[in-house]
Amino acid sequence: MSNSVAVKKQKMEESALEQLKEHTVVVADTGDFNAIDEYKPQDATTNPSLILAAAQMPDYKHLVEDAIKHGKKLGGSQEEQMSNVMDKLFVLFGVEILKKVPGRVSTEVDARLSFDKDAMVDRAKRIIALYKEAGIDKERILIKLSSTWEGIQAGKVLEEQYGIHCNMTLLFSFAQAVACAEAGVTLISPFVGRIFDWHVANSGKKSYEPSEDPGVVSVTKIYNYYKKFGYKTIVMGASFRNTGEIKALTGCDFLTISPKLLGELSKDCSKLTPVLTAKEAQASKLEKISLNEQQFRWLHNEDQMAVEKLSDGIRKFAADAIKLETVLQGRLRK
């Protein structure tokens, strides 16, 4: 068999996951190290919901115990100890994940601070200090912040004043995306699946072709806007409900994908071609806008889906943080 035929045959047999990796940086959306080993992503993201699930697995009991020891050692009130335990636990998971990915890990600031800029900045600096103690350079960390106006401004301060890279999460509106780009944050995570969920729940339409999926349409617009106007902020599509959404965003800078969907993509041999490209973005008819706080709040407020999903997302992440604290509370008292 000639080399060219062999290469062609290999390409034909490549999984959708391998093809996707040729056009997009694939990130694992999990706190489970075994899934990271299996699918070999470039980066990994975590959040309170993922850490809550992972912290209850027997495999990670030692990390929980180490975090409890850290909280007790620092002392203080019960509330202060728990705050220190939570930060340490997130960092311990991050350190382990960084042993398995060549790139970066995203570590989330407590969602209950989403409307307090200064508190988010302080908590982010504390997380970075914990990573430094563990021998991890801040270049390998993305601090996850809610994409409220206060969160976006906290991201701006962290990037400009401290050189700390930020991943703006719970992003649903074009206003949020524009404000994040203007703030100069490293990366944004628009939530494809949650946008889809809202439209299914609030319209007569229960299914969409991948290219017409409201979450896909939203990320496509943001990607095109960023590329057309030269913003360096990375677009990382997140929160997928099916592989069709993922394939429809082939070519996006990054995509963070759950182990379940990574598994489906690894068994799928359909051909993928880039859907999002800088060239297509340049041809788009989008016009540049600039937003101050009042303009941001108004434009975001005009998007009912984004308003509801942002507040709902903050509540859910906060609820999972409280559940995780409850799991840890008994052990902290021993």
C-alpha positions in Angstrom: 0.0 0.0 0.0 1.4 3.4 -1.0 2.1 6.0 1.8 -0.6 8.4 0.4 -3.2 5.6 0.4 -2.2 4.5 3.9 -2.6 8.1 5.2 -5.9 8.5 3.5 -7.2 5.2 5.0 -5.9 6.3 8.4 -7.8 9.6 8.1 -11.0 7.8 7.1 -10.7 5.7 10.3 -10.0 8.6 12.6 -12.6 9.1 15.3 -14.6 12.3 15.4 -12.7 13.1 18.6 -9.3 12.8 16.9 -10.6 14.9 14.0 -11.9 17.5 16.4 -8.5 17.8 18.1 -7.0 18.8 14.7 -9.1 22.0 14.6 -10.0 22.7 18.2 -8.3 22.4 21.6 -10.3 19.7 23.5 -10.7 20.2 27.2 -12.1 17.7 29.7 -15.0 18.9 31.8 -14.5 16.7 34.8 -12.9 16.2 38.2 -12.4 12.5 37.5 -8.7 11.8 36.8 -9.5 8.4 35.1 -11.6 10.1 32.4 -8.7 12.5 31.8 -6.3 9.6 31.4 -8.6 7.9 28.9 -9.3 10.8 26.6 -6.1 12.8 26.9 -7.4 16.4 26.6 -5.1 19.5 26.4 -6.7 21.2 29.5 -9.3 20.4 32.1 -12.1 22.4 33.8 -13.7 21.9 37.2 -16.6 23.5 39.1 -18.3 22.9 42.4 -20.7 20.3 40.9 -17.9 18.3 39.5 -15.8 18.5 42.6 -18.8 17.5 44.7 -19.3 14.3 42.7 -15.5 13.5 42.6 -15.0 14.2 46.4 -17.5 11.5 47.2 -15.6 8.8 45.2 -13.4 6.5 47.4 -10.4 7.1 45.0 -10.2 10.7 46.1 -10.7 10.3 49.9 -7.0 11.2 50.5 -7.4 14.6 48.9 -10.4 15.3 51.1 -8.4 14.3 54.2 -5.5 16.5 53.1 -7.8 19.5 52.6 -9.4 19.0 56.1 -5.9 18.9 57.7 -5.0 22.2 56.0 -8.2 23.9 57.3 -7.6 22.7 60.8 -4.0 23.7 60.7 -4.9 27.3 59.7 -7.5 27.5 62.5 -9.9 30.4 62.9 -13.7 30.2 63.0 -15.7 27.3 61.6 -16.6 29.5 58.6 -12.9 30.4 58.0 -11.8 26.9 58.3 -14.4 25.7 55.9 -13.4 28.4 53.4 -9.8 27.3 53.6 -10.7 23.6 53.3 -12.8 24.3 50.1 -10.0 26.3 48.4 -7.4 23.7 49.3 -9.6 20.8 48.0 -10.2 22.6 44.7 -6.4 23.2 44.4 -5.5 19.6 45.4 -7.8 18.4 42.6 -6.2 20.9 40.2 -2.7 19.8 41.1 -3.6 16.1 40.4 -5.3 17.1 37.1 -2.2 19.0 36.0 -0.1 15.8 36.3 -2.3 14.4 33.6 -2.9 17.3 31.1 -0.1 19.3 29.3 -2.0 22.6 29.5 -4.1 24.4 32.2 -6.7 23.6 34.7 -9.6 26.0 35.6 -10.4 26.4 39.3 -13.5 28.2 40.3 -14.0 31.0 42.8 -17.0 30.5 45.1 -20.2 31.5 43.2 -21.5 33.1 46.4 -19.0 35.9 45.8 -20.4 36.6 42.2 -21.5 40.2 43.0 -18.4 41.2 45.1 -15.5 42.3 42.9 -13.0 42.7 45.7 -13.8 39.4 47.4 -13.4 37.6 44.0 -10.0 39.2 43.5 -8.9 38.3 47.0 -10.1 34.7 46.7 -8.4 34.3 43.3 -5.1 35.5 44.7 -5.5 33.0 47.6 -6.1 30.1 45.2 -3.0 31.1 43.1 -0.9 31.3 46.3 -2.0 27.7 47.2 -1.0 26.5 43.8 2.4 28.3 44.2 2.9 26.5 47.5 2.3 23.2 45.6 4.9 24.2 43.0 2.5 25.1 40.3 3.1 28.2 38.2 0.1 30.6 37.7 0.5 30.3 34.0 -1.0 26.8 34.3 -4.1 28.0 36.1 -7.3 29.7 34.9 -9.4 31.3 37.7 -13.1 30.8 36.9 -15.4 33.7 37.7 -19.1 34.2 37.1 -19.7 36.6 34.2 -21.6 39.2 36.2 -20.5 42.8 35.7 -18.6 42.5 39.0 -17.0 39.2 38.0 -15.9 40.6 34.7 -14.3 43.6 36.4 -12.6 41.3 38.9 -11.2 39.4 35.9 -9.9 42.7 34.4 -8.1 43.5 37.7 -6.6 40.0 38.0 -5.4 40.0 34.4 -4.0 43.6 34.4 -2.6 44.0 37.9 -1.6 40.4 38.9 -1.1 38.6 35.6 -3.6 36.0 36.7 -5.5 34.3 33.8 -9.3 34.1 34.1 -12.0 31.9 32.6 -15.3 33.7 32.6 -18.0 31.1 33.2 -21.9 31.2 33.2 -21.8 33.2 30.0 -25.1 33.4 28.1 -25.5 36.8 26.5 -23.7 38.7 23.8 -23.4 41.6 26.3 -21.4 39.4 28.6 -19.1 38.3 25.8 -18.4 41.8 24.6 -17.7 43.0 28.2 -15.3 40.1 28.7 -13.4 40.9 25.5 -13.1 44.5 26.5 -11.9 43.5 29.9 -9.1 41.5 28.2 -9.7 38.2 30.0 -7.9 35.1 28.8 -10.9 32.9 28.1 -14.7 32.8 28.2 -17.0 29.7 28.6 -20.4 30.3 26.8 -22.8 27.6 27.9 -24.3 25.9 24.8 -26.4 23.3 26.5 -28.0 25.5 29.0 -29.1 28.0 26.3 -30.6 25.0 24.4 -32.4 23.9 27.6 -34.0 27.3 28.1 -35.3 27.5 24.5 -36.7 24.0 24.7 -38.5 24.9 28.0 -39.7 28.3 26.8 -40.7 27.7 23.1 -42.9 25.3 21.2 -39.7 23.8 19.6 -38.3 20.7 21.3 -35.5 19.8 18.9 -33.1 21.7 16.6 -30.7 20.9 13.8 -27.2 21.3 15.2 -26.5 24.4 13.1 -29.8 26.0 14.3 -29.3 25.1 18.0 -29.7 28.4 19.9 -26.5 27.6 21.9 -24.5 26.9 18.8 -25.8 30.1 17.2 -24.8 32.1 20.2 -21.2 30.8 20.3 -20.9 31.2 16.6 -21.8 34.9 16.8 -19.4 35.4 19.7 -16.5 33.6 17.9 -17.1 35.6 14.7 -17.2 38.9 16.7 -14.0 38.2 18.5 -12.1 37.1 15.3 -13.5 39.9 13.2 -12.4 42.6 15.7 -9.1 41.0 16.7 -9.8 40.2 20.4 -7.3 37.7 21.9 -9.8 36.3 24.4 -10.3 32.5 23.8 -13.8 31.2 23.1 -14.4 27.9 24.8 -17.8 26.4 24.2 -19.1 24.5 27.2 -22.1 22.6 28.7 -23.1 20.4 25.7 -26.2 18.2 25.5 -25.2 16.1 22.5 -22.3 15.5 20.1 -24.2 17.4 17.3 -23.7 20.7 19.1 -20.0 19.9 19.5 -19.5 19.0 15.8 -21.4 22.2 14.7 -18.7 24.2 16.6 -15.7 22.4 15.1 -13.0 25.1 14.6 -14.0 27.0 17.8 -10.8 27.9 19.8 -11.5 25.5 22.7 -14.4 23.1 23.6 -14.8 21.7 27.1 -16.6 18.3 26.9 -17.9 15.8 29.5 -16.4 12.3 29.7 -19.8 10.8 28.4 -19.7 12.9 25.2 -15.9 12.4 24.8 -16.7 8.7 24.8 -19.4 9.1 22.1 -17.0 11.2 19.9 -14.3 8.6 20.3 -16.6 5.9 18.8 -18.0 8.1 16.1 -16.2 8.0 12.7 -18.2 10.5 10.8 -16.1 13.1 8.9 -15.6 16.6 10.5 -14.7 19.8 8.8 -14.1 23.2 10.4 -17.4 25.1 10.7 -16.0 28.2 12.5 -13.0 29.9 10.8 -11.4 33.3 11.1 -12.0 33.8 7.3 -15.7 33.3 7.7 -15.7 35.6 10.7 -14.1 38.5 8.7 -17.0 38.2 6.2 -19.7 38.5 8.9 -21.8 41.7 9.1 -21.3 42.2 12.8 -20.6 45.7 14.0 -18.3 46.6 16.8 -19.9 47.9 20.1 -18.5 49.1 23.4 -20.3 48.8 26.7 -20.0 50.8 30.0 -21.7 49.3 33.1 -25.1 50.9 32.4 -25.1 49.7 28.7 -24.0 46.3 29.7 -26.7 45.9 32.3 -29.4 47.1 29.9 -28.2 44.9 27.0 -27.9 41.8 29.2 -31.3 42.6 30.8 -32.9 42.6 27.3 -32.0 38.9 26.9 -34.5 37.1 29.1 -32.8 33.7 28.6 -29.4 35.1 29.7 -30.8 36.8 32.8 -32.6 33.6 34.0 -29.7 31.2 33.2 -27.0 33.4 34.8 -29.0 33.7 38.1 -30.0 30.0 38.0 -26.3 29.0 37.3 -25.0 31.0 40.2 -27.7 29.5 42.5 -26.9 26.0 41.4 -23.1 26.3 41.8 -23.7 28.0 45.2 -26.0 25.1 46.2 -23.4 22.5 45.2 -20.8 24.4 47.2 -23.0 24.2 50.2 -23.6 20.5 49.7 -19.9 20.0 49.4 -19.4 21.9 52.7 -22.0 19.7 54.3 -20.1 16.6 53.2 -16.9 18.1 54.6 -18.4 19.6 57.8 -18.6 16.3 59.8 -15.0 15.5 59.0 -13.8 19.0 60.0 -15.4 18.6 63.4 -13.6 15.3 64.2 
